[in-house]
């Protein structure tokens, strides 16, 4: 009992110090103006200033596109991965890049997409000429989708791999073709894996700021960029905290919308 109490108390202490306390500090700081006065002006400015509304739209828009790209790639990848002989080995190779720091991957793509990089060299060899690939919206979305890809594949892979094969066999015995079986049996039963993947991809994509600077060349301005600017450049911690609170609220809302809804019987 003492050991259980010690483990529980250490967990509660960790939760208080590193989760609840930072959120409480951000919430408090969001009501402090740049002059140190208590105010709600930060929230009023966020919903009144067009620049912040545009950043909000950009964040949701690009996070949605990144999530859609990763989903379109991840579902067929996970589906065929479960049919391979060495599926655990292939899954490990897909997850392996997540061990590499995101900053190192960003700089690797800077070299790949640069004017003297292998992509432009290949285009010149094909006679298509070199192109400006870096500091574009397309390069930003591709790199972000590549980084988030393993986090979408893993929950979908688990959902498909745990699917009861007898349900698929019954569907085929009843005369359904492969597409009907997939659409009416496989896809609905793996929706929880898709929802989990959407959570772990869409939520971090809302607050990307490093890739917008290194790969997008600050042409893609999101709320993550705004937080960085307010904290490090303008020193307006109140406005930066306000944007952080709004992002936290948006993340909670997305988790609620994509969470598994359990039905309770009598």
Secondary structure, 3 states (H helix, E strand, C coil): CHHHHHHHHHHHHHHHHHHHHHHHHHHHHCCECCCCCECCHHHHHHHHCHHHHHHHHHHHHHHHHHHHHHHHHHHHHHHHHCCCCCHHHHHHHHHHHHHCCHHHHHHHHHHHHCCCCHHHHHHHHCCCCCCCCCCCHHHHHHHHHHHHHHHHHHHHHHHHHCCCHHHHHHHHHCCCCHHHHHHHHHHHHCHHHHHHHHHHHHHHHHCCCHHHHHCCCCCCCCHHHHHHHHHHCCCCHHHHHHHHHHHHHHHHHHHHHHCCCCCCCC
